[in-house]
Amino acid sequence: MKTDHRALLINCTPPSSTPTHRRTVHFFDLRKPFIDALALMVSEYDWSCVLQCTDIDLAYERFLSVTQTLTSLSIPLHTITIRDNILQNI
């Protein structure tokens, strides 16, 4: 993937006792065609399974499930592997 932008990676996990030499990073491809596809899917989805819930916790769980499914269907997820020595040079 060619880009003029630099990524900021933040590691929130404490370092392990044995250093890892490679890290895998996942990120969504947020280009306009994919965002537009997600917006269309959200607008066309039948939200009655969420709106007709009387239990707020169940409604929230269903909402999260639907949005995660629609996102995974419309937004590609890319994976890259970064070596530790590259991270130390930044």
C-alpha positions in Angstrom: 0.0 0.0 0.0 1.5 3.4 -1.0 0.9 6.4 1.2 2.4 9.7 2.2 1.2 9.4 5.7 3.1 8.0 8.7 1.3 5.8 11.3 1.5 6.2 15.0 1.6 2.9 16.8 1.0 2.7 20.5 1.7 -0.5 22.4 -0.5 -0.7 25.5 0.7 -4.1 26.6 3.7 -4.4 28.9 6.8 -5.9 27.3 7.1 -9.6 27.7 10.2 -11.2 29.2 11.3 -12.5 25.8 11.5 -9.8 23.2 9.4 -10.3 20.1 11.0 -9.6 16.8 7.8 -9.0 14.8 4.5 -7.4 15.6 1.2 -7.8 13.6 -1.0 -4.7 13.3 -4.5 -4.7 11.9 -6.2 -1.6 10.5 -9.3 -0.8 8.6 -9.2 0.7 5.0 -11.1 3.9 5.6 -11.1 5.2 2.0 -14.3 6.9 0.8 -15.7 4.0 -1.3 -15.7 1.6 1.7 -17.1 4.3 4.0 -19.9 4.9 1.5 -20.6 1.2 1.2 -20.9 1.0 5.0 -23.2 4.0 5.1 -25.4 2.4 2.5 -25.6 -0.8 4.4 -26.4 1.0 7.7 -29.2 3.0 6.0 -30.7 -0.1 4.3 -30.5 -2.4 7.4 -33.8 -3.4 9.1 -33.1 -2.1 12.7 -36.3 -3.6 14.1 -34.4 -6.3 16.0 -32.7 -3.4 18.0 -35.6 -1.0 18.2 -38.2 -3.4 19.4 -36.0 -4.6 22.4 -37.4 -3.7 25.8 -34.2 -4.6 27.5 -31.6 -1.9 27.0 -28.6 -4.3 27.5 -30.0 -6.7 24.9 -30.6 -3.8 22.5 -27.1 -2.6 23.0 -25.7 -6.1 22.4 -27.7 -6.4 19.2 -26.7 -2.9 18.0 -23.0 -3.8 18.5 -23.4 -7.1 16.8 -25.1 -5.5 13.8 -22.5 -2.7 13.5 -19.6 -5.1 13.8 -21.1 -7.4 11.1 -21.8 -4.5 8.7 -18.3 -3.1 9.2 -16.7 -6.4 8.6 -18.7 -6.9 5.4 -18.0 -3.4 3.9 -14.6 -2.2 5.3 -11.5 -4.3 4.4 -9.2 -5.1 7.3 -5.5 -5.0 6.4 -2.7 -6.8 8.4 0.9 -5.8 8.3 3.9 -7.2 10.2 6.5 -4.8 11.6 9.9 -5.8 12.8 11.1 -4.4 16.1 14.3 -2.9 14.7 12.1 -0.7 12.4 10.2 0.6 15.4 13.4 1.5 17.2 14.6 3.6 14.3 11.5 5.8 14.3 
